[in-house]
């Protein structure tokens, strides 16, 4: 019996159909997606450079003399206003020269006034002499006629001739006097002009005994002290103009594509400078004012020049020449572009677009126009509302099953 049962069991097992094998459903990959929307994108370009003064240099004396006074505010690192007194030299000799030349000018004016009076008197005498000469000439003509008629004698004619000759000589003498007077007047005027020029120079030298700041500036160093004798052209200190600080910012050709260089009458791009001062990072604002005239042959970069704007009410300390700063320049505004995180790119210019209905992702080529710090700027290949996979899936193929979850929006900092 046992043998029959075992045989029957073997027959049943051998002749029964095999159990049907069902394939396991594919496992879904967990991904995060975000809906893309075209937007405006402000391009920010990064560079760095060293602060330099647009106007800087030594302040020198224009006259020689002993230093009588050094302004209290003329110290290293101090801020001085345009026209502020820095150094006063001894004005004694220059004031005396002005006084002497003023006296000489007054004497010259007096002599010219006297000549003018003499000229006026001479004019009157010349008019009378001319009238007398005319009268004597008429009398001579009349006597000549009377003599021919037998009315006047030879003595009458001689007397008329003598009178006419005397009148003519008197007239000529006055003309000689006038020429001499005019020559003297011209000499006096020339001498007065020379004296006036010397006086103007002396007055200018007197004002130059006060050395003043040529512009609103910060003092780099002071080079004189009270009691010193300084020669003409001696340096009393060094200044640099505040409000006229510049930074040279090199940019690549790729960066220059997105920068609006200033044109005549138009302002340039805004710039945000930053630098570490102690334990605090401070920021300053500025504007691009131009570019250098040639490309650097070693780096193939073109440097733009940005001016640092003053902000007296700001908390940041004043920038000084020689400071090293980082810079962020506002570039062009790109319109109708998509800003996507770098994690969405599949190594090159491809992304994954999720199909929520089918639960899959598909590869899609896109055109990347700019690569930012943590984002890509795309201008073609995407449509508003499409779901972009932001989970890194470098080796994902088309129609990969996924489980879709919303992702966080990239921050503005990442999009820059």
KOLPADO-356729 format. One record per residue (C-alpha): residue in three letters; x, y, z negated. Coordinates in Angstrom, 3 decimals. Example, Ala and Ser with C-alpha at 12.3 -4.5 7.8 and 13.67 -1.06 7.14 Angstrom:
residues 2
(ALA (12.300 -4.500 -7.800)) (SER (13.670 -1.060 -7.140)) 
***
This chain:
residues 416
(UNK (0.000 0.000 0.000)) (UNK (2.722 2.440 -0.838)) (UNK (4.407 1.843 2.483)) (UNK (1.187 2.386 4.406)) (UNK (0.583 5.706 2.597)) (UNK (4.064 6.960 3.296)) (UNK (3.744 6.058 6.947)) (UNK (0.410 7.798 7.209)) (UNK (1.850 10.977 5.624)) (UNK (4.767 10.973 8.049)) (UNK (2.412 10.674 11.007)) (UNK (0.299 13.569 9.791)) (UNK (3.336 15.816 9.312)) (UNK (4.764 14.922 12.670)) (UNK (1.573 15.519 14.626)) (UNK (0.323 18.689 12.805)) (UNK (0.867 22.095 14.643)) (UNK (3.745 24.348 13.473)) (UNK (2.719 27.420 11.398)) (UNK (2.450 30.660 13.458)) (UNK (5.254 33.179 12.782)) (UNK (4.160 36.827 12.643)) (UNK (6.797 39.553 13.356)) (UNK (7.422 41.950 10.503)) (UNK (6.360 45.573 11.244)) (UNK (9.371 47.890 11.846)) (UNK (10.527 49.832 8.826)) (UNK (9.894 53.589 9.088)) (UNK (12.675 56.084 8.443)) (UNK (11.866 58.864 6.012)) (UNK (12.435 62.235 7.765)) (UNK (11.750 65.870 7.033)) (UNK (10.339 68.117 9.738)) (UNK (9.574 71.794 10.158)) (UNK (7.305 73.516 12.655)) (UNK (9.327 75.805 14.922)) (UNK (8.211 79.306 15.860)) (UNK (9.944 81.740 18.183)) (UNK (11.147 84.862 16.415)) (UNK (13.474 87.859 16.499)) (UNK (16.994 87.108 15.328)) (UNK (19.399 89.774 14.111)) (UNK (22.898 88.636 15.020)) (UNK (25.475 89.318 12.315)) (UNK (29.143 89.270 13.311)) (UNK (31.865 88.621 10.767)) (UNK (35.321 90.160 10.746)) (UNK (37.838 91.614 8.342)) (UNK (40.411 94.346 8.263)) (UNK (42.420 96.870 6.293)) (UNK (41.087 100.286 5.333)) (UNK (43.010 103.214 6.769)) (UNK (42.589 106.967 6.581)) (UNK (41.553 108.744 9.750)) (UNK (43.241 111.925 8.518)) (UNK (46.199 111.659 6.181)) (UNK (49.634 113.111 5.705)) (UNK (51.845 115.464 3.759)) (UNK (50.880 119.009 2.802)) (UNK (53.793 121.388 3.362)) (UNK (54.580 124.990 2.531)) (UNK (54.663 127.589 5.301)) (UNK (56.804 130.049 3.331)) (UNK (59.634 129.693 0.838)) (UNK (59.457 130.644 -2.809)) (UNK (59.401 129.601 -6.437)) (UNK (56.435 127.548 -7.655)) (UNK (54.490 129.668 -10.154)) (UNK (51.436 127.444 -10.557)) (UNK (50.310 123.893 -9.857)) (UNK (46.543 123.411 -9.944)) (UNK (45.270 121.319 -12.831)) (UNK (43.330 119.081 -10.453)) (UNK (46.332 118.456 -8.213)) (UNK (47.309 115.094 -9.692)) (UNK (47.861 111.644 -8.251)) (UNK (44.547 109.990 -7.367)) (UNK (42.470 113.134 -7.944)) (UNK (39.750 114.307 -5.580)) (UNK (40.200 117.839 -4.216)) (UNK (37.705 119.861 -2.204)) (UNK (38.516 121.520 1.098)) (UNK (40.173 124.881 0.464)) (UNK (40.990 124.095 -3.170)) (UNK (44.201 125.662 -4.510)) (UNK (47.001 123.135 -4.907)) (UNK (50.156 125.221 -5.450)) (UNK (50.839 128.970 -5.828)) (UNK (54.268 130.371 -4.951)) (UNK (55.752 133.643 -6.207)) (UNK (54.107 136.321 -4.006)) (UNK (56.326 139.235 -5.126)) (UNK (58.581 139.624 -2.083)) (UNK (55.696 139.039 0.315)) (UNK (53.460 141.581 -1.428)) (UNK (56.288 144.148 -1.308)) (UNK (56.778 143.526 2.412)) (UNK (53.072 144.105 2.976)) (UNK (53.186 147.367 1.012)) (UNK (56.205 148.681 2.945)) (UNK (54.691 147.845 6.306)) (UNK (51.395 149.427 5.320)) (UNK (53.306 152.639 4.567)) (UNK (55.127 152.451 7.908)) (UNK (51.829 151.929 9.656)) (UNK (50.348 154.935 7.880)) (UNK (53.316 157.089 9.008)) (UNK (52.890 155.867 12.580)) (UNK (49.188 156.681 12.461)) (UNK (50.014 160.173 11.172)) (UNK (52.504 160.800 13.955)) (UNK (50.024 159.605 16.553)) (UNK (47.373 161.874 15.090)) (UNK (49.788 164.825 15.296)) (UNK (50.590 164.000 18.918)) (UNK (46.875 163.810 19.664)) (UNK (46.416 167.337 18.251)) (UNK (49.364 168.613 20.283)) (UNK (47.932 166.992 23.388)) (UNK (44.574 168.672 22.789)) (UNK (46.247 172.083 22.382)) (UNK (48.344 171.472 25.456)) (UNK (45.240 170.640 27.453)) (UNK (43.819 174.066 26.595)) (UNK (47.027 175.863 27.485)) (UNK (47.231 173.990 30.793)) (UNK (43.700 175.013 31.704)) (UNK (44.572 178.671 31.026)) (UNK (47.838 178.358 32.982)) (UNK (46.011 176.839 35.923)) (UNK (43.450 179.642 35.876)) (UNK (46.229 182.258 35.635)) (UNK (48.122 180.684 38.509)) (UNK (45.003 180.669 40.653)) (UNK (44.391 184.313 39.803)) (UNK (48.001 185.338 40.597)) (UNK (47.875 183.486 43.921)) (UNK (44.687 185.348 44.830)) (UNK (46.246 188.671 43.862)) (UNK (49.297 187.919 46.002)) (UNK (47.098 187.153 49.000)) (UNK (45.198 190.386 48.478)) (UNK (48.393 192.484 48.216)) (UNK (49.733 190.885 51.393)) (UNK (46.595 191.942 53.192)) (UNK (46.739 195.448 51.789)) (UNK (50.377 195.773 52.849)) (UNK (49.500 194.799 56.372)) (UNK (46.832 197.506 56.312)) (UNK (49.334 200.012 54.934)) (UNK (47.492 200.366 51.638)) (UNK (50.024 198.519 49.395)) (UNK (53.734 199.241 49.217)) (UNK (56.652 196.819 49.184)) (UNK (56.982 197.383 45.453)) (UNK (53.358 196.295 44.979)) (UNK (54.074 193.150 46.996)) (UNK (57.211 192.360 44.976)) (UNK (55.348 192.793 41.714)) (UNK (52.579 190.451 42.920)) (UNK (55.144 187.853 44.010)) (UNK (56.940 187.989 40.661)) (UNK (53.664 187.603 38.766)) (UNK (52.599 184.623 40.917)) (UNK (56.004 182.938 40.472)) (UNK (55.923 183.422 36.688)) (UNK (52.418 181.917 36.483)) (UNK (53.489 178.913 38.583)) (UNK (56.613 178.331 36.472)) (UNK (54.567 178.530 33.280)) (UNK (52.167 175.919 34.697)) (UNK (55.049 173.615 35.665)) (UNK (56.629 174.030 32.235)) (UNK (53.375 172.965 30.568)) (UNK (53.201 169.931 32.866)) (UNK (56.741 168.967 31.797)) (UNK (55.704 169.357 28.162)) (UNK (52.698 167.102 28.776)) (UNK (54.837 164.396 30.371)) (UNK (57.214 164.513 27.421)) (UNK (54.297 164.400 24.988)) (UNK (52.745 161.419 26.775)) (UNK (56.094 159.603 26.703)) (UNK (56.419 160.241 22.982)) (UNK (52.837 159.105 22.444)) (UNK (53.534 155.841 24.318)) (UNK (56.669 155.254 22.235)) (UNK (54.768 155.873 19.009)) (UNK (51.969 153.554 20.071)) (UNK (54.440 150.799 20.920)) (UNK (56.173 151.219 17.575)) (UNK (52.808 151.162 15.821)) (UNK (51.825 147.923 17.568)) (UNK (55.071 146.310 16.454)) (UNK (54.501 147.503 12.895)) (UNK (50.908 146.277 12.983)) (UNK (52.034 142.830 14.134)) (UNK (54.688 142.700 11.446)) (UNK (52.081 143.726 8.887)) (UNK (49.695 141.010 10.068)) (UNK (52.494 138.451 9.769)) (UNK (53.432 139.753 6.322)) (UNK (49.826 139.526 5.161)) (UNK (49.623 135.986 6.560)) (UNK (52.804 135.030 4.726)) (UNK (51.324 136.498 1.552)) (UNK (48.229 134.321 1.867)) (UNK (50.473 131.331 2.552)) (UNK (51.986 131.616 -0.901)) (UNK (48.795 129.786 -1.927)) (UNK (48.898 126.213 -0.621)) (UNK (45.351 124.880 -0.273)) (UNK (43.798 121.533 0.637)) (UNK (43.078 121.434 4.397)) (UNK (40.094 119.101 3.921)) (UNK (38.201 117.222 1.231)) (UNK (40.764 114.691 0.193)) (UNK (42.198 112.381 -2.407)) (UNK (45.719 112.995 -3.658)) (UNK (48.147 110.186 -2.914)) (UNK (50.989 111.870 -4.776)) (UNK (52.130 115.292 -5.963)) (UNK (55.708 116.247 -5.132)) (UNK (56.384 119.601 -6.883)) (UNK (56.394 121.094 -10.358)) (UNK (56.262 124.610 -11.789)) (UNK (59.599 126.416 -11.564)) (UNK (60.938 124.619 -8.524)) (UNK (62.125 126.614 -5.537)) (UNK (60.762 125.201 -2.316)) (UNK (61.883 125.961 1.213)) (UNK (59.609 126.628 4.111)) (UNK (58.219 123.302 5.333)) (UNK (58.778 121.523 2.012)) (UNK (56.248 118.812 1.107)) (UNK (54.195 119.587 -1.995)) (UNK (52.112 116.396 -1.861)) (UNK (50.339 113.799 0.258)) (UNK (46.586 113.598 0.870)) (UNK (44.090 111.505 2.780)) (UNK (40.657 112.681 3.821)) (UNK (37.740 111.093 1.996)) (UNK (34.701 110.434 4.147)) (UNK (37.046 109.694 7.029)) (UNK (38.136 106.156 6.218)) (UNK (38.247 103.617 9.027)) (UNK (38.625 99.869 9.361)) (UNK (39.997 98.082 12.411)) (UNK (37.851 94.991 12.997)) (UNK (39.051 92.439 15.595)) (UNK (36.294 90.549 17.451)) (UNK (36.395 87.670 19.910)) (UNK (34.946 87.924 23.400)) (UNK (32.073 85.696 22.252)) (UNK (31.291 88.076 19.381)) (UNK (31.499 91.149 21.610)) (UNK (28.628 89.781 23.700)) (UNK (26.304 90.527 20.811)) (UNK (27.614 93.962 19.813)) (UNK (26.322 97.319 21.050)) (UNK (29.309 99.638 21.344)) (UNK (28.422 103.303 20.783)) (UNK (27.981 105.527 23.819)) (UNK (28.164 109.308 24.069)) (UNK (25.631 110.868 21.721)) (UNK (24.481 107.498 20.328)) (UNK (25.289 105.855 17.018)) (UNK (26.985 102.474 16.790)) (UNK (26.115 99.282 14.957)) (UNK (25.835 99.319 11.183)) (UNK (28.516 97.580 9.150)) (UNK (28.469 96.143 5.636)) (UNK (31.883 96.008 3.980)) (UNK (32.683 93.980 0.879)) (UNK (35.751 93.487 -1.283)) (UNK (36.657 91.989 -4.620)) (UNK (37.536 94.616 -7.219)) (UNK (38.523 92.933 -10.452)) (UNK (35.836 90.384 -11.266)) (UNK (33.138 92.140 -9.246)) (UNK (32.481 92.070 -5.519)) (UNK (31.428 95.507 -4.302)) (UNK (29.844 96.547 -1.015)) (UNK (30.024 99.666 1.136)) (UNK (28.235 100.682 4.317)) (UNK (29.636 101.961 7.578)) (UNK (29.066 102.334 11.287)) (UNK (30.965 101.362 14.431)) (UNK (32.354 104.496 16.097)) (UNK (34.292 103.003 18.995)) (UNK (36.710 100.382 20.234)) (UNK (40.395 100.257 21.047)) (UNK (41.430 100.774 24.629)) (UNK (42.973 97.361 25.244)) (UNK (42.696 93.709 24.268)) (UNK (45.355 92.263 21.964)) (UNK (47.501 90.069 24.218)) (UNK (48.414 87.623 21.451)) (UNK (44.935 86.973 20.041)) (UNK (42.822 87.929 23.089)) (UNK (40.635 89.930 20.760)) (UNK (39.346 93.481 21.038)) (UNK (39.256 95.563 17.876)) (UNK (36.373 97.903 17.150)) (UNK (36.778 100.843 14.789)) (UNK (34.231 101.269 11.999)) (UNK (33.929 104.329 9.773)) (UNK (33.232 103.829 6.073)) (UNK (30.342 106.026 4.936)) (UNK (30.515 107.871 1.645)) (UNK (27.978 107.073 -1.049)) (UNK (28.625 109.370 -4.019)) (UNK (25.561 108.013 -5.823)) (UNK (26.602 104.367 -5.394)) (UNK (28.024 102.134 -8.102)) (UNK (30.929 100.875 -6.004)) (UNK (34.321 102.464 -6.628)) (UNK (35.741 104.524 -3.763)) (UNK (37.608 102.592 -1.115)) (UNK (41.242 103.494 -0.715)) (UNK (43.575 103.119 2.260)) (UNK (45.283 99.752 2.248)) (UNK (42.298 97.885 0.784)) (UNK (41.433 94.609 2.527)) (UNK (37.718 94.203 3.218)) (UNK (35.375 91.698 4.805)) (UNK (32.855 93.093 7.269)) (UNK (29.465 92.076 8.614)) (UNK (28.425 93.941 11.754)) (UNK (24.851 94.157 12.949)) (UNK (24.752 92.784 16.481)) (UNK (22.026 92.577 19.089)) (UNK (18.507 91.458 18.252)) (UNK (17.699 88.255 20.164)) (UNK (14.015 87.970 21.098)) (UNK (11.959 84.821 21.580)) (UNK (14.550 82.482 20.087)) (UNK (14.363 79.638 17.600)) (UNK (16.607 79.520 14.551)) (UNK (17.097 75.916 13.478)) (UNK (19.323 74.345 10.809)) (UNK (22.549 72.720 11.934)) (UNK (21.357 69.431 10.428)) (UNK (18.784 69.218 13.238)) (UNK (21.438 68.984 15.966)) (UNK (22.570 65.570 17.185)) (UNK (26.205 66.490 17.558)) (UNK (25.713 68.375 20.819)) (UNK (22.814 70.301 22.305)) (UNK (20.086 67.794 21.420)) (UNK (17.453 67.675 18.690)) (UNK (14.739 65.263 17.562)) (UNK (11.094 66.273 17.988)) (UNK (8.581 64.405 15.831)) (UNK (5.253 63.136 17.199)) (UNK (2.917 63.144 14.214)) (UNK (0.220 61.132 15.990)) (UNK (2.513 58.304 17.073)) (UNK (4.806 58.561 14.049)) (UNK (8.001 58.641 16.087)) (UNK (10.805 61.060 16.970)) (UNK (12.173 61.697 20.457)) (UNK (15.395 63.253 21.685)) (UNK (15.137 66.677 23.344)) (UNK (17.927 68.729 25.016)) (UNK (18.027 72.407 23.986)) (UNK (20.091 75.448 24.970)) (UNK (22.129 76.781 22.029)) (UNK (23.057 80.449 22.512)) (UNK (24.688 81.059 19.151)) (UNK (26.094 79.024 16.290)) (UNK (25.782 80.693 12.902)) (UNK (27.053 79.580 9.500)) (UNK (24.417 76.919 8.831)) (UNK (22.060 77.436 11.744)) (UNK (21.800 77.317 15.512)) (UNK (20.011 79.840 17.707)) (UNK (18.128 78.205 20.589)) (UNK (16.504 80.030 23.502)) (UNK (15.212 77.081 25.584)) (UNK (13.979 73.523 25.023)) (UNK (11.510 74.156 22.195)) (UNK (7.879 75.232 22.034)) (UNK (6.027 76.982 19.228)) (UNK (4.403 74.556 16.812)) (UNK (6.555 71.550 17.637)) (UNK (7.834 69.516 14.693)) (UNK (11.600 69.588 14.499)) (UNK (13.331 66.789 12.608)) (UNK (15.856 68.319 10.214)) (UNK (17.031 65.031 8.702)) (UNK (20.441 64.090 10.150)) (UNK (19.904 61.040 12.410)) (UNK (22.922 61.102 14.698)) (UNK (22.344 57.652 16.227)) (UNK (18.555 57.826 16.484)) (UNK (17.049 56.685 19.768)) (UNK (13.820 57.681 21.471)) (UNK (10.566 56.590 19.825)) (UNK (12.180 55.831 16.496)) (UNK (9.370 55.147 13.970)) (UNK (9.476 57.635 11.146)) (UNK (7.586 58.709 8.080)) (UNK (7.142 62.485 8.350)) (UNK (7.468 64.902 5.438)) (UNK (7.556 68.745 5.489)) (UNK (10.961 70.361 4.967)) (UNK (11.962 73.542 3.208)) (UNK (12.407 76.667 5.360)) (UNK (16.052 77.645 5.942)) (UNK (17.166 80.662 3.999)) (UNK (18.034 83.942 5.655)) (UNK (21.632 83.475 4.600)) (UNK (21.815 80.190 6.517)) (UNK (20.324 81.797 9.626)) (UNK (22.997 84.410 9.889)) 
***
